[in-house]
Amino acid sequence: MSEAKGANQTADLEIDAPTPKGILERLARGEILLAEGAMGTEQQERGLEQGDCGEEWNISIPDRVREIHRSYVQVGAEIIYTNTFGATELRLAEHRAKGRLEDLREHGIDPDDLREVTRLVNLHGARLAREASEGGVHFVAGDMGPAVGDKLINGFFTEEEVSATYRDQALFLKEGGVDLLAIETVFDPQESTLAYRAVKDLGLPVLVSLAITRRSHLGRPATDFGILVEKIPELYPDADIVGINCGQDIDLTLEAVGALRGLTDKPILAKPNAGIPEYVKGKIFYSLTPDDLASYAKRFAEAGANIIGGCCGTTPEHIGAMRVVVSTINESAGLN
């Protein structure tokens, strides 16, 4: 792609920073903040096929992405994650190899120019998350998910390549005006450590959130989750926020948050799934209801979480039910 064409794609990106107290200042006051719920499962409800590149929607179908963000803002979410979970260049290259980025040609973008594709997907992701406020104010977290998974531990990529792909994504998200960087759902602590080290000096708050499981993953035997939780303060000493998200079992996530609170004074994020996913009539089904998640929101707060939201399978209805609980807790503490 020519430089001129790339410039045209970003000429109208006007990102306004939030006007209230910064996220770290609000957390330091003792507030509990509410994060949004799932993006991927909401996209699937709107037509995303299994394996398709949902991040490409930032350019090809932005209205649907904006609609999802807005649905969370409307029920009271204060932290909106950009639709960039898989928007490192290494992840997007996998989609390109499988022919999943061809729709970008209709928008004047060459899918073979992967660096420019990566830049535009992240810039537009930041814009869409900001636009969703409809005149209100929320914090935009630049979402950074796993880039390579087991391809790192199996030697398909070097540590230098992994670090570089995370840093590039973070720079594009910063260019787009995000308020913080959120490294999340990384099962491999080696990969999340590389990501953290690659972005920690960029002048934005950094959140590192691990996915905890007792089952084997990425070809490695299951490690007692307590050992991994104990390493979080050591692995990410300068992270501004640490946390637990996704995983299989919400009770395990709750247990991990409680254990983590005993190890650090940093703000803690809890962003569980809506239960363990099951296949029902060919579709993925999550069993926990909005009332269930509201009950767990109270328990996560009691365990020491400072940011509470939802991961896979959570909907605006789940987040709206959690909003009631979070508001009640903040009001009781005189923080609203």
Stockholm file with secondary structure:
# STOCKHOLM 1.0

chainA/1-336         MSEAKGANQTADLEIDAPTPKGILERLARGEILLAEGAMGTEQQERGLEQGDCGEEWNISIPDRVREIHRSYVQVGAEIIYTNTFGATELRLAEHRAKGRLEDLREHGIDPDDLREVTRLVNLHGARLAREASEGGVHFVAGDMGPAVGDKLINGFFTEEEVSATYRDQALFLKEGGVDLLAIETVFDPQESTLAYRAVKDLGLPVLVSLAITRRSHLGRPATDFGILVEKIPELYPDADIVGINCGQDIDLTLEAVGALRGLTDKPILAKPNAGIPEYVKGKIFYSLTPDDLASYAKRFAEAGANIIGGCCGTTPEHIGAMRVVVSTINESAGLN
#=GR chainA/1-336 SS CCHHHHHHHHTTCCCCCCCSSCHHHHHHTTCCEEBCCCSHHHHHHTTCCTTSCGGGHHHHSHHHHHHHHHHHHHTTCCEEECSCTTCSHHHHHHHHHTTTTGGGGGGTCCTTCHHHHHHHHHHHHHHHHHHTTTTSCCEEEEEECCSSTHHHHTTSSCHHHHHHHHHHHHHHHHHHTCSEEEEEEECCHHHHHHHHHHHTTSSSCEEEEECCCSSCBTTBCCCCHHHHHHHHHHHSTTCSEEEEEECSCHHHHHHHHHHHHTTCCSCEEEEECSSCCEEETTEEECCCCHHHHHHHHHHHHHHTCSEECCCTTCCHHHHHHHHHHHHHHHHHTTCC
#=GC SS_cons         CCHHHHHHHHTTCCCCCCCSSCHHHHHHTTCCEEBCCCSHHHHHHTTCCTTSCGGGHHHHSHHHHHHHHHHHHHTTCCEEECSCTTCSHHHHHHHHHTTTTGGGGGGTCCTTCHHHHHHHHHHHHHHHHHHTTTTSCCEEEEEECCSSTHHHHTTSSCHHHHHHHHHHHHHHHHHHTCSEEEEEEECCHHHHHHHHHHHTTSSSCEEEEECCCSSCBTTBCCCCHHHHHHHHHHHSTTCSEEEEEECSCHHHHHHHHHHHHTTCCSCEEEEECSSCCEEETTEEECCCCHHHHHHHHHHHHHHTCSEECCCTTCCHHHHHHHHHHHHHHHHHTTCC
//
